[in-house]
Amino acid sequence: GINAEYMGFTESKESEATEEARPARPKRPSLFSPANVNPAAEETTGDKSKSALACKNQGNQYFLQKKYTEAIQAFTKGLEYDTSNAVLYSNRSGAFCAVGNYLKALNDANVAIMLKPDWAKAYSRKGAANHGLGRLEEAVEAYDKALSLESSNTQAQDGKLAVEKDIRQLENKLQGIDEVGDAKEEFYIKQYKDKGNQAFVTQDFDKAVHWFTKGIALDPSNEVFWSNRSAAYCSLQEYDKALEDAMEVIKLRPGWAKALSRKGAALHGLKRYAEAIKTYQEGLALEPQNTQLQKSLEVVVAEASNAPRAKTPEPGARYMTPSAPK
């Protein structure tokens, strides 16, 4: 399980708190300075910094008591006072990890890195979040970055060792099932599909294409990979490639309404309105209650009727955003 030491909350907080606790040096306002109009402006900022620090300290105490939900609430409250506080994002990332919400933990870690790019702990948080998400390669990469910034960072050292242990266990498991025949292949197919879907959901469409392409290379007869990559290409506005993939899906699984939905979206993006309308209608003939097809058809019909008068269609309005992969 995840403990306080692994998450990095047992380290001394003095170094983190010192800079935040130090009162801002008062500036001598000019005659035209807004501070002359409102002398309490700087005090208000100082009060907010103190409030943010108090929330951070309270959150750390909750975390050490394993009251993770309360810790998240305290760190979130602190961010209301100071939205640029990398430590609060980092600590909330650790708390999210503790409750198993690794996607939010990763988001907070990325914000901490953006605010403090040379901070090893922020990369260590990213490593822990990726580990929880099962992204072992990305976790090692994040921990390596942390150690390149601070080679003695024990949190990053321990985190990397834990990930490497899981990688070895995974490799041993794969070796153990090698003689089972297709079991190893099926394992990788699931890995590529899950990683591609996760990338799609987080709108990292290039990475989604990468994983679905690996899946196609492993199992070219799997229509789901072709369908999902078509959706990813559509989201990248690479409609020709999206159409090629959609046609492959139709070959592999004739009579599948989703395949026609993918083809319709690609044709719509290419402004081949009549073909898109016909394709959506064919899909609805198979699944009359398919709301995605219904909405897509409405959009393309409306755009087709306005096309002669439209000067420059908005890129985002050219096609319905593909639904998340299945």
N, C-alpha and C positions, 0 to 999 in steps of 0.2 A: 504494500500500500504506500501512498504518498505521505511522508511525514514532514514535520516542520523543518528538520535539518536539511532534507533533500530539496525542499522548496526554497531554502535560503533565508528563512525568517529567524534563524537563531544567531545570525551574524550580528556584529555590533552595528547599531543604527546611528551612532554618533556622527560618522563621516557623512551619511546621507542627510541627517537632520541639521548639521551645523550651518550649511549654506542657507537652508530655508529659514532657520531660526534667527540668523543674524539680521538685525533691523537694518532697513535701507538707510544709507547715508543721506541726511537731509540736504536738499539742494537749495541754493540761494536764488529765489525767484527774481526775475526782472520786473520792472514796473508794468510790463505788458503781459506777464505770465498769467495763465489761467489760475495758477496757484494763489495769486493775490486775490482773485475773486472768490475762490473756494479753498481756504487754507487746509481744510480737512481732507482734501483729495488724496494726498500721500498717506495720511493716516488710515484712510479707508483701504488702500491697497495693502498696507502693512497688516491691518486687521484680517484681511482675507488670507494673507500668507500664514498668519498665526492660526487661523481657523483650519486651513488646509493641513498644516502640520499637526494640529490636535487630532484631526480626523485620521491622519496617517498613523499616528501613535496608537489611537484607539483601535484602528483596524488591525495593526500588528498584534495587539494584545488579544483581540478576538481570535486571530489566526492561531496564536500559540495555545489558546484554549480549545482549539478545534471547532470554534464557532464560525465556520466558513461563510455562511450566508450573511451573518452580521458583519463579518470582515468586508465582504463585497459591498455591503450597504455603506459602511464607513468610508471605504476608499472612493466609492461613487459620490458620496456627499463631499468629500475633499475635492474632487474634480470639479464640483460646482463652484468652488471658491477659486480654484487654480487649474484651468484647463491645459496649461502647458507644463504640468508637473510630471516629469518622466517617471519619478519614483512611485507616484500613485498608480500610474498605468501598469508599471512593472509589478507592484505588489498585488494589484487586483488581478493581473494575469496569473500570479501564483495561486490566488484564492480560487479563481475559476478552474484552474487545473485540479485543485484539491476536491472540487465537487464534480469533476469529470466533464465540465463544459469546455472542452479543449479548443473548439472553434473560436469562442469568445476570448479564451486565453491567448490564442494566436493573434487575434486582432489587436488586443491590448499590447502584446509584445511588439508587434510591428509599429504601433504608435510610439511606444517608448523608444524604439530604435530610431524612428524618424526625428524625435525630439532630442535624442542624445546618441548620435551615431557611433561614438567611440566608447560606449559603455558596455563592458563585458557582460554585466548581469542581464541587460536587455536581450542580448543574444542567447544567454542561458535560458531565459524565460521562453524564447522562441523554440529552443531545442526541446524543452519539456513539453510544450504544447504540441509540437510535431510528433514527439514520441507518443503522446496520448492518442493522437489521430492515426497512429500506425504508419506515419511517413518517416520511416527509419533513416533513409538516405538524407532527407532534408534535416532531420534532427542532428545527425552527425555533422552535417555542414554548418549548422548554427552553433553547435558546441565548439567546432574547430575555430570558427570566427571569434567566439568568446575567448578561447585560449590564445589566439593570436594577439588579442588585445591585452590579456592578463593571464600569463601562463600559469600563475599560482592559484587561479580561481578554483577552489575546491568544488564548488557547486557544478561548474562546467565539467570538471574532471570526473566527478561521480556520475553526472548525467550521461556523459559520453560512454563511460564504462557500462552503465545500465543498458544503453541502446545497443552497444556492441555485443553484449550478452544475449539480448533478444535476437539480434541478427544471427549469431551462432546457433541459437536454438532453432530459429527458422530454417537455416541451412541444413541442420541435422534432421529436422522434420522432413524436409524435402528429400534428403538422401534416403531417409527411412521409407518413404512411400514411392521411391523410384520404381521398384519392381511391381507396383500396383498398376502400372501401365499409364492410363490416361489421368490418374488422380493428380499428378504433378502439373500436367497441362491445364486441367480444370482449375487448379489452385491459382495459376498465373492468370488465366482468363478472368477469374473473379477479381483478382487484384487490379488488373488493367481497367476493367469495367468500373469498379468502385472508385479508383483514382481519377478516371476520366469524368465520371459523374460529379465527383466532389469538385473538380476543377471547373466544370460547367456551372455548378450552383454558385460558386464564388466568382463567376464571370471571368475566369482565367481561360479564355477560349483557346488560346494557342497551346496551353498545356493540355487542355481537353483533347485537342486534335492529336497531340503527341501520344497520349495514352491509348486513344481509340485506334490510332494507326498501329501501335504495338500489338493491340488485340487482334486487328485484322491480319497482321503478319503471322500471328500464331494460329488463328482460326478464321481463314478467309470466307468460310461458309456461314459465319455467324452474322445474321442480318442485323442484330441489335447494334453491333459495332459500326456497321455502315450507316445505319439510321442515326445513331447518336453523333457520328462524325459529320454527317450532313447538317444536323442542327447546329453544330459548332461552327462549321464553315459559313452557314447562313448568318450566324451572329457576328462573324468576322467580315460579312458582306462579300465573301468569295463565292458568289452564287453559281458560277460555272462548276466549281468543284462540288458544291452542295448538290447540284442537279445530277452530276455523274454518280455520286454516292447514292442518291435517292433512286436512280434507275437500277443500280445494282441491288438495292433492297427489294425492289419490285420483282426482279428476276429471281431472287432467292426465296421470296415469300409473296407470291401473287395473292391478291385478295386481302391484303393487310391494309386497313384504313390509314394507319400511321405512315406507311410508306407513301401513300398518296398525299398525305399532309406534308411530308418532307418535300416531295416533288412540287407540290403547289407553292410552298414557301419559296423554293428556289426560282421557279418560273416567275413568281410575283416580283422577287428581287431583280430579276432580269427584265422586268416590265413587259413580259409576254403575257399580257392580261387575259386574253381569250383562252390561252392554253391553261393558265392558272385556274380560271373559273371552271373550265371543263374538268380539270383534275380534282378540284375540291368537290364538285358535284358527284364525281365518280366515288369519291371517298364517302360522301354522305349517303349514297345509294347502298353502301355496305354497312354504314353505322349512322342512321338518321339522327340519333340523339347525341352525336359527338359534338360537344359545345365548341371545342377548339376549331374543328372544321367549319362549323356554322359562323363563328366570329371571323375566321380568316376569309371565308367567302364574302361576308358583308363588307369587309375592308377592301378587298380587291375589286369588288363590283363598284363601290363608291369611288375608288381611285380611278378605275377605268373610265367611268362616266365623266370625271373631271379632268382626265389626262390631257385632252386637247387644249384646255384653257390654262393648265398649270404651267408655270414658267420653269421653276426648278423645284421638283418635289423634295421634301425633307428626307434625308437618308434614312432616318429612323422610321418613316412612315411607308417605306417601300414594301415592307412585308411584316407579317405578324411575327413577333418575337417567338422563336421556337419554345415549346414547353420543355421543362427539364427532362433529361433522359430518363429512361426507365431501366 
